[in-house]
Amino acid sequence: MDFLTFHNTIDGKLTNTTQTRHSINPSTGQPNPPVPLTTNIELDEAVAAAKKAQKTWSRTSLTERRTIFNAFADALESYKSEFVDLLIAEQGKANFLAQDEFARSVAMIRQTAELTLTEEVVEETDIMVARVRYVPIGVGCGLVPWNYPLLLATGKLAPALWAGNAMIIKPSPDTPYCGLKLVELGNKFFSSGTFTGSIETGKRVMESCAGTLKRVTLELGGNDSCIVCEDVDIENVVPQIAQLAFINSGQICMNIKRIYVHADIYDQFLSGLVSYVSNLKVGGGADPTNFVGPLQNKAQLEKVQGFYDDIEKNGLKVALGGSNESIQKNDKLNKGYFALPTIIDNPPDSERIVQLEPFGPIVPVLKWTGSDEEIVDRVNDGLTGLGSSVWSKDITRAEKMARELQAGSVWVNTHFRSFRGVQE
């Protein structure tokens, strides 16, 4: 398969369009290859072809689908180096993260093929039998965001196909390359609208689907918190929290975005966090020793820069970083969309860096005192509730706090597992 040219895949054929566009390599600032600029005409063709294909695909047995899924996973695995390079070039992933995303994508296909769709008898009497069956819905559309362009495309595609649906994958214009090649590869093996993105975009998708009662699943933004109790092993906990806050340059909805540390250990914890984060290497994914890559696009860099600007404007105390001047003076980094890892020391709860999700490598550390109930209420006083975590040696205490946190997923002594949000 050619990884230098990119096409739409419609009705089993690779197609081109009269107009093209390209994204920017966020590490170098250089243009990536051109991709098709799809019009409503091509979209209508894709929907018509998907409707036709779905009727045939829905009649295949799970045994047949399992064979096809595993063959697809095998084929994807054979192009590991090509997809890893694409992830680095289009998303700016650190090398280890690109490797991880690829492995998770292959695993997603294989694990989906192990699911059972068993018919269940929920009621049976002498005169009637009530059964629950899993039947396909039809044609779905998956709009894929730019922070995990391969994994989130696979995560939408595999379950939909496994259930007997057809799925149209629409990659982000900022990271279209892996999605286009994933579908091109899948075309060799295969003859509901889910969306992941920003909150406002998600609301518009919900509104547009409501007019025709289309099913829609939204996983949107988050501003995840973690509560660190005074009894933790600081030396053990700091590296875990640091990595969960700064991995993928903070561009994961489930990154730790707010760190609440008990006053009794605040200074020691902050010192350890600063020491650890200051040793994380910043740079492009081509160097496997780098941990913090670039922001994915210029607009995101400008958004994050607004949080850096708040530091001087609002007189915030900086424990690490705080300015992008060193990046701008670095000839290896200043052509890309890099931001310096920054830790804000105990800002007021009213600050934007506490209330809003920056989606970048800038994290506030906040001091807490008082009762466990008070810190839980403080953490809950926000707009989003995707994830939260409690860190303590006292599991009973931590679980009690966790049960009161208003978040779709709450963890104890870890962060970042399967999720669904509450609130916005």
TIPABA-998285 format. One record per residue (C-alpha): residue in one letter; x, y, z; residue number from 1. Coordinates in steps of 0.05 Angstrom, whole numbers, plus 5000, padded with zeros to 4 digits. Each point is the difference from the previous one (the first is absolute). Layout:
('a', (X, Y, Z), NUM);
...
END
This chain:
('m', (5000, 5000, 5000), 1);
('d', (5026, 5069, 4981), 2);
('f', (5009, 5047, 5059), 3);
('l', (5020, 5060, 4958), 4);
('t', (4933, 5014, 4966), 5);
('f', (4932, 5004, 5033), 6);
('h', (4930, 4989, 4973), 7);
('n', (4928, 4993, 5022), 8);
('t', (4975, 4928, 4999), 9);
('i', (4928, 4998, 4972), 10);
('d', (4962, 4939, 4976), 11);
('g', (5063, 4958, 5000), 12);
('k', (5040, 5049, 4958), 13);
('l', (5055, 5050, 5014), 14);
('t', (4974, 5068, 4977), 15);
('n', (5029, 5069, 4992), 16);
('t', (4967, 5068, 5004), 17);
('t', (5010, 5064, 4960), 18);
('q', (5026, 5037, 5061), 19);
('t', (5050, 4978, 5053), 20);
('r', (5027, 5027, 5065), 21);
('h', (5057, 4981, 5046), 22);
('s', (5014, 5002, 5074), 23);
('i', (5064, 5024, 5034), 24);
('n', (5052, 4957, 5035), 25);
('p', (4995, 5030, 5070), 26);
('s', (5073, 4984, 5016), 27);
('t', (5030, 5033, 4939), 28);
('g', (4948, 5049, 4974), 29);
('q', (5007, 4968, 4932), 30);
('p', (4940, 4978, 4957), 31);
('n', (4978, 4928, 4999), 32);
('p', (4977, 4968, 4934), 33);
('p', (4935, 5023, 4966), 34);
('v', (4935, 4964, 5016), 35);
('p', (4931, 5003, 4966), 36);
('l', (4953, 5058, 5017), 37);
('t', (4934, 4963, 5000), 38);
('t', (4936, 5033, 4974), 39);
('n', (4927, 4983, 5013), 40);
('i', (5001, 4961, 4934), 41);
('e', (5053, 4952, 5025), 42);
('l', (4966, 4996, 5067), 43);
('d', (4933, 4980, 4968), 44);
('e', (5037, 4947, 4960), 45);
('a', (5032, 4973, 5063), 46);
('v', (4933, 4996, 5037), 47);
('a', (4966, 4965, 4941), 48);
('a', (5057, 4950, 4995), 49);
('a', (5000, 4988, 5075), 50);
('k', (4925, 4986, 5001), 51);
('k', (5008, 4950, 4944), 52);
('a', (5060, 4965, 5033), 53);
('q', (4967, 4998, 5068), 54);
('k', (4944, 4955, 4976), 55);
('t', (5049, 4947, 4978), 56);
('w', (5048, 5008, 5059), 57);
('s', (4944, 4995, 5051), 58);
('r', (4984, 4929, 4975), 59);
('t', (5069, 4974, 5015), 60);
('s', (5008, 4954, 5060), 61);
('l', (5043, 5019, 5060), 62);
('t', (5047, 4943, 4981), 63);
('e', (5010, 5032, 4932), 64);
('r', (5009, 5069, 5031), 65);
('r', (5051, 4973, 5050), 66);
('t', (5042, 4971, 4943), 67);
('i', (4997, 5066, 4962), 68);
('f', (5016, 5042, 5061), 69);
('n', (5061, 4959, 5017), 70);
('a', (5025, 5003, 4928), 71);
('f', (4990, 5075, 5002), 72);
('a', (5039, 5005, 5066), 73);
('d', (5056, 4958, 4970), 74);
('a', (5004, 5045, 4939), 75);
('l', (5000, 5063, 5044), 76);
('e', (5056, 4971, 5043), 77);
('s', (5043, 4988, 4938), 78);
('y', (5000, 5076, 4988), 79);
('k', (5021, 5019, 5071), 80);
('s', (5060, 5043, 4982), 81);
('e', (4961, 5038, 4947), 82);
('f', (4942, 5016, 5046), 83);
('v', (5047, 5019, 5058), 84);
('d', (5036, 5049, 4953), 85);
('l', (4933, 5029, 4978), 86);
('l', (4979, 5011, 5072), 87);
('i', (5065, 5037, 5015), 88);
('a', (4994, 5042, 4937), 89);
('e', (4927, 5019, 5004), 90);
('q', (4985, 5001, 5075), 91);
('g', (5068, 5016, 5029), 92);
('k', (4999, 4938, 5045), 93);
('a', (5061, 4982, 5040), 94);
('n', (5029, 4935, 4972), 95);
('f', (4979, 4957, 5059), 96);
('l', (4929, 5028, 4996), 97);
('a', (4995, 4987, 4926), 98);
('q', (5023, 4928, 5012), 99);
('d', (4949, 4993, 5055), 100);
('e', (4943, 5029, 4959), 101);
('f', (5014, 4952, 4943), 102);
('a', (5002, 4940, 5047), 103);
('r', (4935, 5021, 5033), 104);
('s', (4967, 5008, 4931), 105);
('v', (5019, 4929, 4979), 106);
('a', (4977, 4974, 5068), 107);
('m', (4933, 5037, 4991), 108);
('i', (4986, 4960, 4937), 109);
('r', (5020, 4934, 5029), 110);
('q', (4963, 5009, 5066), 111);
('t', (4937, 5023, 4965), 112);
('a', (5001, 4935, 4961), 113);
('e', (4995, 4962, 5066), 114);
('l', (4935, 5032, 5020), 115);
('t', (4936, 4959, 5000), 116);
('l', (4932, 5026, 4978), 117);
('t', (4959, 4946, 5033), 118);
('e', (4925, 5000, 4996), 119);
('e', (4970, 5003, 5070), 120);
('v', (4933, 4974, 5022), 121);
('v', (4974, 5050, 5052), 122);
('e', (4931, 4970, 5010), 123);
('e', (4968, 4933, 4982), 124);
('t', (4931, 4974, 5017), 125);
('d', (4953, 4948, 4971), 126);
('i', (4972, 5050, 4951), 127);
('m', (5059, 5046, 4983), 128);
('v', (5075, 5008, 4996), 129);
('a', (5035, 5068, 5004), 130);
('r', (5070, 5004, 4971), 131);
('v', (5053, 5055, 4996), 132);
('r', (5040, 4998, 4935), 133);
('y', (5057, 5044, 4978), 134);
('v', (4984, 5025, 4930), 135);
('p', (5038, 5050, 4957), 136);
('i', (4975, 5071, 4995), 137);
('g', (5024, 5014, 4929), 138);
('v', (5052, 5052, 4979), 139);
('g', (5038, 5041, 5052), 140);
('c', (5049, 5057, 4994), 141);
('g', (5061, 5006, 5045), 142);
('l', (5031, 5070, 5006), 143);
('v', (5071, 4989, 5024), 144);
('p', (5037, 5053, 5041), 145);
('w', (5073, 5018, 4991), 146);
('n', (5030, 4977, 5066), 147);
('y', (4995, 4925, 4986), 148);
('p', (4986, 4995, 4925), 149);
('l', (5013, 4925, 4992), 150);
('l', (4974, 4972, 5066), 151);
('l', (4936, 5041, 5001), 152);
('a', (4986, 4983, 4927), 153);
('t', (5009, 4926, 5016), 154);
('g', (4959, 5007, 5063), 155);
('k', (4941, 5025, 4959), 156);
('l', (5009, 4955, 4940), 157);
('a', (5010, 4932, 5033), 158);
('p', (4939, 4997, 5046), 159);
('a', (4954, 5027, 4946), 160);
('l', (5023, 4949, 4949), 161);
('w', (4999, 4943, 5050), 162);
('a', (4927, 5014, 5014), 163);
('g', (4984, 4997, 4926), 164);
('n', (4998, 5074, 4984), 165);
('a', (5037, 5039, 4947), 166);
('m', (5041, 5059, 5024), 167);
('i', (5024, 5063, 4965), 168);
('i', (5064, 5026, 5032), 169);
('k', (5012, 5075, 4996), 170);
('p', (5070, 5017, 5025), 171);
('s', (5018, 5068, 5029), 172);
('p', (5027, 5047, 4946), 173);
('d', (5060, 5011, 5046), 174);
('t', (5017, 4925, 5002), 175);
('p', (4968, 4966, 4940), 176);
('y', (5056, 4953, 4979), 177);
('c', (4994, 4939, 5046), 178);
('g', (4924, 4999, 4992), 179);
('l', (5004, 5000, 4924), 180);
('k', (5051, 4944, 4999), 181);
('l', (4962, 4960, 5052), 182);
('v', (4938, 5001, 4956), 183);
('e', (5040, 4987, 4937), 184);
('l', (5030, 4938, 5033), 185);
('g', (4933, 4978, 5027), 186);
('n', (4970, 5004, 4931), 187);
('k', (5037, 4936, 4983), 188);
('f', (4962, 4962, 5054), 189);
('f', (4930, 5030, 5007), 190);
('s', (4949, 5000, 4940), 191);
('s', (4853, 5212, 5279), 192);
('g', (5035, 5066, 4994), 193);
('t', (5055, 5006, 5052), 194);
('f', (5039, 5063, 5011), 195);
('t', (5059, 5021, 5043), 196);
('g', (5020, 5072, 5002), 197);
('s', (4992, 5067, 5035), 198);
('i', (4937, 5015, 5040), 199);
('e', (4972, 5054, 4954), 200);
('t', (5012, 4958, 4938), 201);
('g', (4966, 4942, 5034), 202);
('k', (4939, 5042, 5016), 203);
('r', (4994, 5020, 4927), 204);
('v', (5004, 4927, 4979), 205);
('m', (4946, 4982, 5051), 206);
('e', (4956, 5057, 4974), 207);
('s', (5008, 4980, 4927), 208);
('c', (4983, 4927, 5015), 209);
('a', (4940, 5018, 5042), 210);
('g', (4961, 5025, 4940), 211);
('t', (4995, 4929, 4972), 212);
('l', (5006, 4963, 5066), 213);
('k', (5068, 4970, 4981), 214);
('r', (5036, 4962, 5055), 215);
('v', (5061, 5036, 5023), 216);
('t', (5054, 4984, 5052), 217);
('l', (5043, 5058, 5026), 218);
('e', (5065, 4995, 5038), 219);
('l', (5023, 5071, 5008), 220);
('g', (5048, 5041, 5042), 221);
('g', (5023, 4989, 5071), 222);
('n', (5037, 5037, 5054), 223);
('d', (5020, 4940, 5042), 224);
('s', (5022, 5009, 5071), 225);
('c', (5041, 4959, 5048), 226);
('i', (4999, 5005, 5076), 227);
('v', (5065, 4983, 5035), 228);
('c', (4993, 4983, 5073), 229);
('e', (5053, 5012, 5053), 230);
('d', (5017, 4926, 5010), 231);
('v', (5025, 4984, 4930), 232);
('d', (5070, 4976, 4983), 233);
('i', (5023, 5063, 4965), 234);
('e', (5060, 4969, 4966), 235);
('n', (4955, 4947, 4969), 236);
('v', (4940, 5043, 4983), 237);
('v', (5034, 5061, 4969), 238);
('p', (5026, 4965, 4937), 239);
('q', (4932, 4968, 4987), 240);
('i', (4961, 5066, 5006), 241);
('a', (5052, 5038, 4960), 242);
('q', (4996, 4952, 4942), 243);
('l', (4924, 4999, 5003), 244);
('a', (4999, 5076, 4997), 245);
('f', (5051, 5012, 4946), 246);
('i', (4994, 4939, 4955), 247);
('n', (4982, 5019, 4927), 248);
('s', (5015, 5072, 5021), 249);
('g', (4936, 5002, 5040), 250);
('q', (4958, 4986, 4938), 251);
('i', (4957, 4943, 5027), 252);
('c', (4931, 5011, 5028), 253);
('m', (5018, 4956, 5059), 254);
('n', (5066, 5033, 5017), 255);
('i', (5005, 5024, 5071), 256);
('k', (4987, 5075, 4993), 257);
('r', (4994, 5022, 5074), 258);
('i', (5042, 4973, 5057), 259);
('y', (4974, 5011, 5071), 260);
('v', (5053, 4985, 5052), 261);
('h', (4990, 4999, 5076), 262);
('a', (5035, 5058, 5035), 263);
('d', (5041, 4953, 5045), 264);
('i', (5039, 4974, 4940), 265);
('y', (4989, 5057, 4950), 266);
('d', (5070, 5029, 4998), 267);
('q', (5035, 4932, 4997), 268);
('f', (4952, 4975, 4946), 269);
('l', (5007, 5063, 4958), 270);
('s', (5076, 4997, 5005), 271);
('g', (5000, 4928, 4977), 272);
('l', (4952, 5015, 4943), 273);
('v', (5042, 5058, 4975), 274);
('s', (5063, 4958, 5003), 275);
('y', (4968, 4943, 4961), 276);
('v', (4966, 5042, 4946), 277);
('s', (5062, 5043, 4989), 278);
('n', (5036, 4938, 4977), 279);
('l', (4947, 4981, 4947), 280);
('k', (5031, 5011, 4932), 281);
('v', (4962, 5046, 4951), 282);
('g', (5005, 4986, 4925), 283);
('g', (4973, 4964, 4940), 284);
('g', (4981, 4927, 4998), 285);
('a', (5056, 4981, 4953), 286);
('d', (5045, 5000, 5061), 287);
('p', (4976, 4942, 5044), 288);
('t', (5029, 5032, 5063), 289);
('n', (4951, 5059, 4997), 290);
('f', (4938, 4998, 5045), 291);
('v', (4965, 5067, 4988), 292);
('g', (4984, 5011, 4927), 293);
('p', (4969, 5061, 4966), 294);
('l', (4928, 5024, 5003), 295);
('q', (4965, 4971, 4940), 296);
('n', (4982, 5064, 4964), 297);
('k', (5011, 5075, 5001), 298);
('a', (4931, 5015, 5026), 299);
('q', (5012, 4955, 5060), 300);
('l', (5067, 5032, 5013), 301);
('e', (4967, 5068, 4999), 302);
('k', (4946, 4976, 5049), 303);
('v', (5053, 4973, 5048), 304);
('q', (5040, 5065, 4992), 305);
('g', (4939, 5036, 5029), 306);
('f', (5010, 4961, 5065), 307);
('y', (5074, 5019, 5001), 308);
('d', (4979, 5073, 4990), 309);
('d', (4956, 4995, 5062), 310);
('i', (5062, 4987, 5043), 311);
('e', (5027, 5070, 4993), 312);
('k', (4933, 5034, 4992), 313);
('n', (4971, 4970, 5063), 314);
('g', (5064, 4995, 5041), 315);
('l', (5000, 4925, 5005), 316);
('k', (5057, 4965, 5035), 317);
('v', (5040, 4953, 4956), 318);
('a', (5036, 4939, 5026), 319);
('l', (5027, 4978, 4932), 320);
('g', (5001, 5030, 4930), 321);
('g', (4950, 5056, 4991), 322);
('s', (5026, 5028, 4934), 323);
('n', (5014, 4975, 4931), 324);
('e', (5061, 5044, 4989), 325);
('s', (5049, 4942, 5006), 326);
('i', (4960, 4962, 4946), 327);
('q', (5000, 5061, 4954), 328);
('k', (5076, 5006, 5007), 329);
('n', (5012, 4926, 4985), 330);
('d', (5013, 4989, 4926), 331);
('k', (4980, 4926, 5005), 332);
('l', (4931, 5017, 5030), 333);
('n', (4979, 5069, 4979), 334);
('k', (4973, 4979, 4932), 335);
('g', (4951, 4952, 5032), 336);
('y', (4942, 5009, 5048), 337);
('f', (5037, 4985, 5065), 338);
('a', (4981, 5027, 5069), 339);
('l', (5044, 4996, 5061), 340);
('p', (4974, 4955, 5056), 341);
('t', (4974, 5046, 5054), 342);
('i', (4976, 4991, 5072), 343);
('i', (4959, 5054, 5034), 344);
('d', (5009, 5005, 5076), 345);
('n', (4933, 5003, 5038), 346);
('p', (4959, 5048, 4956), 347);
('p', (4931, 5024, 5023), 348);
('d', (4943, 4953, 4983), 349);
('s', (4969, 5055, 4958), 350);
('e', (5058, 5001, 4950), 351);
('r', (4989, 4974, 4930), 352);
('i', (5056, 4949, 5008), 353);
('v', (4958, 4968, 5055), 354);
('q', (4931, 5009, 4969), 355);
('l', (5015, 4982, 4928), 356);
('e', (5036, 4945, 4964), 357);
('p', (5064, 5027, 4966), 358);
('f', (5014, 4936, 4960), 359);
('g', (5074, 5015, 5004), 360);
('p', (5061, 4990, 5045), 361);
('i', (4980, 5050, 5054), 362);
('v', (4973, 4974, 5067), 363);
('p', (4978, 5034, 5065), 364);
('v', (5019, 4970, 5067), 365);
('l', (4952, 5021, 5055), 366);
('k', (5006, 4995, 5076), 367);
('w', (4944, 4971, 5041), 368);
('t', (4985, 4998, 5074), 369);
('g', (4939, 4983, 5041), 370);
('s', (4956, 4938, 4995), 371);
('d', (4996, 4949, 4945), 372);
('e', (4928, 5023, 4987), 373);
('e', (5023, 5071, 4989), 374);
('i', (5053, 4983, 4948), 375);
('v', (4950, 4955, 4964), 376);
('d', (4950, 5057, 4997), 377);
('r', (5054, 5046, 4975), 378);
('v', (5020, 4953, 4944), 379);
('n', (4927, 4988, 4981), 380);
('d', (4989, 5075, 4991), 381);
('g', (5014, 5000, 4925), 382);
('l', (4966, 4992, 4932), 383);
('t', (5029, 4934, 4978), 384);
('g', (5002, 4932, 5031), 385);
('l', (5036, 4951, 4955), 386);
('g', (5049, 4970, 5049), 387);
('s', (5031, 5009, 5069), 388);
('s', (5047, 4962, 5046), 389);
('v', (5017, 4995, 5074), 390);
('w', (5070, 4980, 5023), 391);
('s', (5008, 4972, 5070), 392);
('k', (5029, 4940, 5038), 393);
('d', (4933, 4996, 5037), 394);
('i', (4957, 4964, 4948), 395);
('t', (4937, 5005, 5042), 396);
('r', (5008, 5075, 5006), 397);
('a', (5017, 5007, 4927), 398);
('e', (4940, 4959, 4977), 399);
('k', (4954, 5041, 5044), 400);
('m', (5025, 5064, 4968), 401);
('a', (4996, 4969, 4931), 402);
('r', (4927, 4983, 5008), 403);
('e', (4984, 5073, 5012), 404);
('l', (5038, 5028, 4940), 405);
('q', (4955, 5021, 4943), 406);
('a', (5036, 4969, 4941), 407);
('g', (4984, 4946, 4950), 408);
('s', (5062, 4960, 5019), 409);
('v', (5035, 5004, 5067), 410);
('w', (5064, 4963, 5017), 411);
('v', (5038, 4986, 5064), 412);
('n', (5077, 5004, 4996), 413);
('t', (4999, 5003, 4924), 414);
('h', (4967, 5040, 4945), 415);
('f', (4981, 4988, 4928), 416);
('r', (4956, 4939, 4987), 417);
('s', (4935, 4987, 4962), 418);
('f', (4955, 5060, 5008), 419);
('r', (4935, 5038, 4990), 420);
('g', (4987, 5070, 5026), 421);
('v', (4947, 5036, 5041), 422);
('q', (4980, 5074, 5000), 423);
('e', (5026, 5032, 4935), 424);
END
